[in-house]
Amino acid sequence: MQLLDLPGIIEGAKDGKGRGKQVIAVAKSCSLILIVLDVLKPLTFKKIIEKELEGFGIRLNKKPPNIVFQKKDKGGINITHTVPLVNIDEEMIKSICHEYRIMNANISIRCEATVDDIIDVIEGYRLYVPCIYVLNKVDQITLEELDLITRIPHNVPISAHLEWNLDGLLEAIWTYLDLVRIYTKPKGQIPDYDSPVILKKERSKVENFCKKIHRHIYIYIHT
């Protein structure tokens, strides 16, 4: 696991201000983004950072919309959907396509799509990254204020100065990265709890474990 401490993102970063493009470009390569916020004024900076990241095509704590978009040579805009279009209608979708000079396409919608979802699918090059909002300096506020502030989704309150809840932050990082620990047990001995093998939960089969140790182990077992 590699942890990168990036310079702060300021307003206008997506346009290059404060070397923002370089900073955000590094963020696009990450599997998880931690946004550290001052708990005394979290929403102000939260909105600025989210706006700059979105301007660079990064979508935080969102999944790619279940929309299939295919251009074609003729036939106009053909729209099908398996769920009701609550946030947008077909005429609006066609209008968006025309703004991008797309006159012929097949669009299949399998989610409650929004205008932003349609634009993201048309433009492409979007990156969907999990994010934790680290609310720092909680030692400087009251319990009532803490209860209010922690209503922000995907938050972990900490005090870096007093080292409060750092274990909670670490556990959240593991959860958001979707990692699992696999402990080995030599024959006739107790399990080795000091050096677990780390795998993504979606790739935690015996095959993945063997390849993580050494690919020859998988070949030996597989044959």
N, C-alpha and C positions, 0 to 999 in steps of 0.2 A: 504494500500500500504506500502510495506517495502522496504527501500532503504539501500543497502549494499555498504559500501566503502571498496573495496578490495585493498590489496597491489599491487604495480605495477608488471606487467608481464614482465619478462626479457627473453632474448634469452636463450633457453635451458629449459624453464619452463616446457614444456611438458615431459621432461625427469627427472623432479624432482628438477632442479636447482632453488635455492631461494624459496623453498617450493611451487614451481609452480604447482605441481599436486593438492595440497590442494586448492590453489586459483582457479584454473580452474574448479575443481570439484564443487565449490560453484557457479561459473558462469554458469555451466550446469543446475542449478536449477532455473535460473532466466527467467523471461518472457521478459525482455528487457536488453540489455547490452549498457552502455554508455562508450565509450572509449574516455578519456580526453587526447587531444594531445596538445603539445606546438606548437602554430601556426608558430613559427620561424623555426621549423624543423619537420613538421607533417608527411611527407611521410616516413621518416626513421623509426619512432616508429610504424607507422600504419602497415607497412609491417611486422615488427617483431611480433607485437601482433597478427595480422591475422594468420601468419604462426604457432604460438604456439597454438592458439585456434583451427585451422584446424587440427593440429596434434593430438588434443584430441577429434576430431570428431564433433566440433562445426562449423556450417556453418552460416555465417553472411549474413543477408538480402537476403537469398535465399529460394526458396520453394523446397520441396522434389520433385525430378524428377518423372514425370509421367511414371514410369516403373514398371511393374509387373514381379517379378522374382520368379520362382518356380522350385525347384529341383525335379527330378524324377528318377526312378530306371533304365530306359533304353530309347533308342530312340534318343540319341545324343542331340546336342544343336539345339533347334528349335526357330528361331527368327522371330517375326512378328513386323511390324511397320506401323503406320497410317500416319506418316509424313516422308519426305525424310531424310535419314541419311546424314547430311551435314558434321558433325565433326568427324564421325567415320563410319567404314563399318562393315559388318557382320563378315568378317575374323578377324578383330581386336577384336571384341566382343568375338568370340570363343577363340582367343588367350588369352585374359584376363581370361576367365573362366578356361582354361587349366592351367594357372599359379596358380589358386586357387584349382587345382585338381578337377574341376567340369567338368564332361564329359557328363552329361545328365541334361538338364534343359529346361524349357519353358520361353522365355523372350519376353514380350510384351512391345513395346516402343511407347509412345504416345506424345513424345516431341523431341526437337532437342537435343538429348543426346550427352554428351561428354565422354571422357575416364574416367574422375573423377566421373561422374554420375554413370557409370556402376560399377566402383569400390565401390562407396558408397552404392549402392543397394546390391551388393554381400556381402560386409562386414557387413552392417547394423549398428545399434547403432550410428546413426548420429542424431544430434540435430540441428534443424533449428531455429535460434533465430534472431529477429529483432535487429538492432544495430544503434545507433546514434553516430557519430563522433563529439565530443564536441571540437571545436577549440578555445582554451583559449589564452588569452593575445593579443586579437586583437587590444588593445589600443597601442601596440608597433609596429604596421606596418602601412603602408600607405593604402589609399583606393584602389590604383592600385594593391597592393599586396594582399589585402583582396579579391578583385574581382577574382584574379587568384586562391587563395587558396580555396575559397568557391566553386570551380568547383568540388571538391571532393564530390562524391555522399553521400547522407544521412548525411550532415553536419549541425551543428548549431554553428555559431560563437558567442563567448561570451567574456566578460572580467570579471573574478571572482573578481578581485581587485576593479574595478570600478562599478561592478554589472550591466554591460551592457547586455541586451538581455536575462536576466534570465527568463522573462515571455515568451519569444519566445521558450526557452529551455523547459519550463514546458508544453507549448502547444504542442511541438513536442513529448514529452513523452506521453501525452494523446493520440495523434494521432497514435503513433507507438504501444501503448498498446491496441488500438482500444476500448477505453472506452467511455461511454456516461454518462451524468448526467441526472437523472430523478427527477423532482421536484414534490413534493406532494402538493395537494391543498385541505385542509379541507373544508368541505361543508360550503358555505357562507362566506369563508375567502379568503384572497389573497394567492397565492402560497408561499410556504416556500423556499426562494432562498438561505437560509443560510445552510441548511443541505440536500443536494441532495442525492439520492440513486445512488450509482455508480455500473454500470453493464458493462459487455462486450457487444459490439454492436451486436455480433452474438447471444447473450442471453438476449435480451432486450424486450422480450414479457411480457405480463401481468403475465403469469405464473411465469417467472423468477423473476419479480418484487415482487410478493406476497411471494414467497419462501425466497427472500432476507430479507423482513420485518419479516415474521414469517410463518413457514410452515402451521400453523393452518389457516391462512388467506386464503391460496390457497385451502385448504381442504373445508373451509366454502363456498368460491365462486364457487368452482368446483362442489359442491353438490347442 
